[in-house]
Amino acid sequence: MTWWQAYGRDKAVTQMMNKMAAEGGDVEETTVFTPTYSPGDKPLTVVLLPALFVGDWMWEGIYNRLNAAGWPVVQFTESISLVDKHTARSINRIAARLLEATRLHTDQPLVVAGDSLGGLIAFEFARSFPDETAGLVASGAPGLNLKVNEFARDLAKDVSTPQEFADRFLAKLLYDPSRHDIDPARYQAVVEELSQPDNLTSMMSAIRAINRYNSRKVVTSIDTPKLFLWGRQDEITPVEDWERALPKMTNARLVAFDECGHGPMFEKPDEFYAELVQFLDELVAALPAARGETPEPSSAGTA
């Protein structure tokens, strides 16, 4: 019996997910996103969004550098797999809860940055909360082809333990894992989280939300300034699909890093940071106050 089958992956979980999707009425929410906020003297706050399996530690280096340079910055402890299944099954609901947690600390315009599922959450910020979102940065976002579905099936095939699943995922995640000093304790914590049935259920809810989300339609419909930072060797979400889609977008540019996979903020931190700060400086220069204009009052979006 595989690890996935041990938790009813093939039939019982599918039935459960179908029941969840058909549910009406109120569902108790237990999600608490835990933000870490560092203030700064810049007029924009950078929000570093969580991904499916990883929360704050993939952003740690970027967070520290932004903070040292005077940028207000927020990151979150939890990965999406650690939130309740009701929240995890809706990209819009995830974005709304993250916005609520962010607004506990700042009312500044936001620049949201996300990798993989976090990239979709960044798109949703710009779509649902345009008055709150001054810009977005995305990497490794799925949705332009079926590569992620194939990847998930191959990853789970004949897997018998969470450790084996995590090891396979890491091997595909980074261009060369041996180049990076991955904290064994943090890595093991992710493995242990994946072994919990509730977290597995939330993970699968989020995967279904990814599959339902129309990335192409959303990203081509939003006018928010967009910066795509991608690994040239990303096997999970190939950059070529996004290069082909770029001409259909407004206010967008894409930079691809060589010898880099699905996690450019971790694999190429210097290059990623340089592009991010250039983008932030451009956004600041475009603010009404920087142009000597009186800003219009903003209204908060609704989930």
C-alpha positions in Angstrom: 0.0 0.0 0.0 1.3 3.4 -0.9 1.4 6.4 1.4 -1.4 8.1 -0.7 -3.6 5.0 -0.6 -3.1 4.8 3.2 -5.1 8.0 3.4 -7.7 6.9 0.9 -6.1 8.8 -2.0 -7.8 6.8 -4.7 -11.5 6.8 -3.7 -12.3 8.0 -0.3 -10.6 11.3 -0.6 -12.1 11.9 -4.1 -15.5 11.3 -2.6 -14.7 13.6 0.3 -13.6 16.4 -2.1 -16.7 16.0 -4.2 -18.8 16.4 -1.1 -16.9 19.4 0.0 -17.3 21.1 -3.4 -21.1 20.5 -3.2 -21.4 21.8 0.3 -23.5 24.9 0.9 -23.9 27.0 4.0 -21.3 28.1 6.5 -18.1 26.3 7.1 -16.1 27.0 10.2 -12.7 28.6 9.4 -9.7 27.8 11.5 -7.1 29.4 9.4 -4.7 31.8 11.1 -2.0 33.1 8.8 0.8 34.3 11.0 2.5 37.4 9.5 6.0 38.7 10.4 6.2 42.4 9.7 9.3 44.6 9.5 8.6 48.3 9.0 10.6 50.6 6.8 10.7 54.1 5.3 9.6 53.3 1.8 6.1 54.0 0.6 5.2 50.5 -0.5 5.0 47.3 1.5 6.3 44.1 0.0 4.2 41.0 0.8 6.1 37.6 0.4 3.4 35.0 -0.1 3.5 31.4 1.0 3.5 28.5 -1.4 1.9 25.0 -1.2 4.5 23.3 0.9 6.7 26.2 2.2 5.9 29.4 4.1 8.5 31.9 5.3 11.8 30.1 5.0 12.0 30.1 1.2 11.8 34.0 1.4 14.2 34.4 4.4 17.1 35.9 2.5 15.0 38.2 0.4 13.0 39.3 3.5 16.2 40.2 5.3 17.7 42.2 2.4 14.5 44.1 1.8 14.3 45.0 5.4 17.9 46.1 5.6 17.3 48.4 2.6 14.3 50.1 4.2 11.4 48.3 2.6 8.5 47.5 4.8 8.0 43.7 4.3 5.6 41.0 5.4 6.0 37.2 5.2 4.0 34.3 6.6 4.9 31.3 8.7 2.4 28.8 7.3 2.5 27.1 3.9 -0.9 26.7 2.3 -0.9 23.0 3.2 -1.2 24.0 6.9 -4.4 26.0 6.6 -7.9 24.6 6.8 -9.3 22.8 3.8 -12.1 25.4 3.3 -9.7 28.2 2.8 -7.2 26.0 0.8 -9.7 25.1 -1.9 -10.2 28.7 -3.1 -7.4 31.0 -4.4 -9.7 34.0 -3.8 -10.3 33.0 -0.2 -6.5 32.4 0.4 -5.8 35.9 -1.0 -8.5 37.5 1.2 -7.2 35.9 4.4 -3.6 36.9 3.6 -4.8 40.5 2.9 -6.6 40.6 6.3 -3.4 39.4 8.1 -1.3 42.0 6.2 -3.7 44.8 7.1 -3.1 44.2 10.8 0.3 45.8 10.3 0.1 48.3 7.4 -2.3 50.3 5.2 0.3 51.1 2.5 -0.1 50.0 -1.1 1.2 46.4 -1.5 3.6 44.7 -3.9 2.8 41.0 -3.7 5.4 38.3 -4.6 4.7 34.6 -4.9 6.2 31.4 -6.2 4.2 28.5 -7.7 0.8 28.6 -6.0 1.9 31.9 -4.4 2.1 33.3 -8.0 -1.6 32.5 -8.5 -2.3 34.2 -5.2 -0.4 37.2 -6.4 -2.6 37.3 -9.6 -5.7 37.1 -7.4 -4.6 40.0 -5.2 -4.4 42.1 -8.4 -7.7 40.8 -9.7 -9.8 41.0 -6.6 -8.0 43.8 -4.7 -6.7 46.2 -7.4 -6.9 49.3 -5.2 -4.6 47.5 -2.6 -2.1 46.1 -5.1 0.5 48.4 -6.7 2.4 45.6 -8.4 3.0 41.8 -8.4 6.0 39.6 -8.8 5.4 35.9 -9.8 7.7 32.9 -10.5 6.9 29.3 -11.2 3.1 30.0 -11.5 1.1 27.1 -13.0 -1.9 27.2 -15.3 -0.7 27.6 -18.9 -0.5 23.9 -19.6 -1.0 20.5 -18.0 2.6 20.1 -17.0 1.8 20.5 -13.3 -0.8 17.7 -13.4 1.7 15.4 -15.1 4.3 16.4 -12.5 2.0 15.6 -9.6 1.0 12.2 -11.0 4.7 11.3 -11.6 5.7 12.6 -8.2 3.1 10.5 -6.4 3.5 7.3 -8.4 4.5 4.3 -6.2 5.4 6.6 -3.3 5.2 4.8 0.0 6.2 7.5 2.6 6.1 11.3 3.0 9.9 11.3 3.1 10.1 9.7 -0.4 7.5 12.2 -1.7 9.5 15.2 -0.3 12.8 13.8 -1.7 11.3 13.4 -5.1 9.8 16.9 -5.0 13.1 18.5 -3.9 15.0 16.8 -6.7 12.6 18.4 -9.3 12.2 21.7 -7.5 15.8 23.0 -7.8 18.2 22.9 -10.7 20.9 21.5 -8.5 19.9 20.9 -4.9 23.5 20.1 -3.9 24.4 23.8 -4.5 22.2 25.0 -1.7 22.5 24.8 2.1 19.0 23.4 2.9 18.4 23.4 6.7 17.8 19.7 7.6 15.5 20.6 10.5 13.3 22.7 8.3 13.2 20.1 5.6 12.3 17.4 8.0 9.5 19.6 9.4 8.0 19.8 5.9 8.2 16.0 5.7 6.4 15.6 9.0 3.7 18.1 8.0 3.0 16.1 4.9 2.5 13.0 7.0 -0.5 14.5 8.8 -3.9 13.6 7.3 -5.4 17.0 7.8 -2.5 18.7 6.0 -2.7 16.2 3.2 -6.4 17.0 2.8 -5.6 20.8 2.7 -2.8 20.1 0.2 -5.2 18.2 -2.1 -7.8 21.0 -1.8 -5.2 23.5 -2.8 -4.2 21.4 -5.8 -7.8 21.3 -6.9 -8.0 25.1 -6.6 -4.9 25.4 -8.8 -6.5 23.2 -11.4 -9.6 25.3 -11.4 -7.9 28.6 -11.6 -7.8 30.2 -15.1 -4.3 31.7 -14.9 -4.2 32.8 -18.5 -7.6 34.6 -18.3 -6.8 36.3 -15.1 -3.2 37.5 -15.9 -4.2 38.9 -19.3 -7.1 40.8 -17.8 -5.3 42.7 -15.0 -3.4 46.0 -15.7 -1.4 45.9 -12.5 2.4 46.1 -13.2 3.8 42.6 -13.4 7.3 41.2 -13.1 7.9 37.6 -13.9 11.1 36.1 -12.5 11.6 32.5 -13.7 14.1 29.7 -13.7 15.2 28.8 -17.3 15.4 25.1 -16.2 12.0 25.1 -14.4 10.7 21.6 -15.1 7.4 22.1 -13.3 6.2 25.3 -14.9 8.3 25.9 -18.1 9.2 29.5 -18.7 8.6 29.1 -22.5 4.8 29.0 -21.9 5.0 32.4 -20.1 7.3 33.9 -22.7 4.7 33.0 -25.4 1.9 34.5 -23.3 3.7 37.7 -22.4 2.7 39.7 -25.6 -1.0 39.3 -24.6 -0.4 41.1 -21.2 -0.1 44.7 -20.3 2.5 46.2 -18.0 4.5 43.0 -17.9 8.1 41.9 -18.3 9.9 38.6 -17.8 13.4 37.8 -16.7 14.7 34.2 -16.9 17.7 33.0 -14.8 20.1 30.4 -16.2 20.9 27.3 -14.1 17.8 27.8 -12.1 14.7 25.7 -11.5 11.4 26.3 -9.7 12.6 28.5 -6.9 14.6 31.5 -8.2 14.4 33.5 -4.9 16.2 30.6 -3.3 18.4 29.5 -6.2 19.4 32.9 -7.6 18.9 35.3 -4.6 21.3 38.0 -5.8 19.8 38.2 -9.3 16.3 37.9 -8.0 16.8 40.7 -5.4 18.3 43.0 -8.0 15.4 42.6 -10.4 12.9 42.9 -7.5 14.3 46.2 -6.2 14.5 47.7 -9.6 10.8 46.9 -10.1 10.0 48.4 -6.6 11.9 51.6 -7.5 9.9 51.9 -10.7 6.7 51.5 -8.8 7.6 54.1 -6.3 8.5 56.6 -9.0 5.1 56.0 -10.5 3.2 56.8 -7.3 1.1 60.0 -7.4 3.1 61.5 -4.5 6.4 60.9 -6.4 4.9 62.8 -9.4 3.7 65.7 -7.2 0.0 64.7 -7.6 -2.7 64.3 -4.9 -3.6 60.6 -4.7 -7.2 59.6 -5.0 -8.7 57.9 -1.9 -8.6 54.1 -2.3 -11.3 51.7 -1.5 -10.6 48.1 -0.2 -11.6 45.2 -2.4 -13.9 42.5 -1.1 -13.4 38.7 -1.2 
